[in-house]
Amino acid sequence: MNPDALAAALLAVLTPIAERRRPGEPLGLSAADITFERPRNRDHGDWASNVAMKLAKRLGAAPRELADEIAAGLSDTEGVASVEVAGPGFINIRLDAAAAGALAKTIVDAGADYGRNDSQAGRTINLEFVSANPTGPLHIAHTRWAALGDAIARLLLFSGAQVAREYYINDAGAQMDRFGASVLASIKGEDKPEGGYSGAYIDELAQKVLAERPDILSLPDEEQVAVARDLAYPHQLAEIRASLESFNVAFDEWFSERVLHAAGPNGEPSLIDQAVERLRAQGHVFDEDGAVWVRTTDYGDDKDRVIRRSNGEYTYFAADAAYYLNKGDRGFEHKIYLLGADHHGYVHRLKALAGAAGEDPERNIEVLIGQMVSINGARLSKRAGNIIAMDDIIEWLGTDALRYSLERSPADSPLDLDPDLLRKRTNDNPVFYVQYAHARTHNVARNAVDAGVDRSEFAPELLEHETEAALLGALQEFPRIVAFAAEVREPHRVARYLEELAGLYHRWYDNCRVTPKGDEPVATVHRTRLWLNDATGQVLRNGLDLLGVSAPTRM
């Protein structure tokens, strides 16, 4: 019996009690409104509910009195071994072994779909993350959002949402001209321009540009920077893509900022021009001192924003506005932005933009701000210049260790990683601890085959050892953990859950044998335990996949 079935059973008991106490007054609750927690002390049962304390006043009863009524009715439910009332009105429920143990077969039968849910069904989400300028290699600051953004997307998809992972390519503006000028300076053997880019990668790009256009220096001066920029840029973008792919991060859409600035094929206004007029039609655009402004203070911004300067040039805010509206035009009702710690000022600005566009800033847009990550002993990249490059960190620590470590802490907390710990093959290393548990489930299964133990029998009532009850209880929690992590955009909840599950599995492994001991014959209990072993491996595998981390079968 899982929490959903238990909630339905409790609601069936509670409904006539409510009708008796408040005749004609609908209870107005669904099974989804009834929640359970795992008691910290397993002596208190498998599940606990505070529903009696929450509803007592409304139903005109003392909490403990209402809890006693619910407990009396629930105790007759099939699969429930006992129900006790504790403290001011907590309802502690203990399942019988067969009802609890049945979960092992449910998990094995569900396979990779166990934990999949529809809590986010019906939502169309555009998830934008990383979005680094295509003017150099990705670095340490991008690794955290790459890992978290991809994990959030996986959680949302697993929870029923339609999600597009999007990378916004900032390939227009002054930074691209400085990039082109830096490549050109390398071709000419000159010092980089003021505010330009340096590093061996610029010299490598310069050689690629020169190979494609050996006549570049014979072009008019005003064309040289543009040619260097436009030929070097695809090579740098390809390197960014490769870095992300090596980190198990794939994007569904690579959106070029240039699209926003370009006029239509028949001379139609650009998307930025159209955005200004659409915001004006909403009544939030005004003209002052020759410039065009958006009245973002109507939606909590600290000041109104200029969208077009008095000299006719558009601001970065104009591109932001056009891009936001374009996401809606492409069918994305909900937009999630993952931004770095230096982008706090964008939160109110983007929410104000949503409001000015006629949408609900509290429903249609979500801005997540992450804190910085540092790695003790990480060296600056010789190739990339004065940065710690993503490729170097991946090569040093490995994709699995890096991703898992970045995802197991809340995004809004600074993170300082210990490389020595992450490279250890010991239980002190969290990713090793979880992956080793998964590998152990496969080793147990291999040994079971050698011993003649298979899954031809399943008697869940035999899973009665205290470590089995604890393990089954944790396995039962996985769908709820996944749904909640998706809702609050916090992959670290899955990682911490996997660590707890691994610990419970290791304790079960130490106490309950799947293979017979010595000359002991194969019995039903061994075959049943193999189901539990394989169910645990499946949940560990599903959880690691949601984090974009591999689940090795041997270690």
Secondary structure, 3 states (H helix, E strand, C coil): CCHHHHHHHHHHHHHHHHHHHCCCCCCCCCHHHCCCECCCCHHHCCEEECHHHHHCCCCCCCHHHHHHHHHHHHCCCCCEEEEEEECCCEEEEEECHHHHHHHHHHHHHHHHHCCCCCCCCCCEEEEECCCCCCCCCCEHHHHHHHHHHHHHHHHHHHCCCEEEEEEEECCCCHHHHHHHHHHHHHHHCCCCCCCCCCCHHHHHHHHHHHHHCCCHHHCCHHHHHHHHHHHHHHHHHHHHHHHHHHCCCCCCEEEECHHHHCCCCCCCCCHHHHHHHHHHHCCCEEEECCEEEECHHHHCCCCCEEEECCCCCECHHHHHHHHHHHHHHCCCCEEEEEECHHHCHHHHHHHHHHHHCCCCCCCCEEEEECCCEEECCCCCCCCCCCCCEHHHHHHHHCHHHHHHHHHCCCCCCCEEECHHHHCCCCCCCHHHHHHHHHHHHHHHHHHHHHHCCCCCCCCHHHCCCHHHHHHHHHHHHHHHHHHHHHHHCCCHHHHHHHHHHHHHHHHHHHHCCCCCCCCCCCCHHHHHHHHHHHHHHHHHHHHHHHCCCCCCCCC
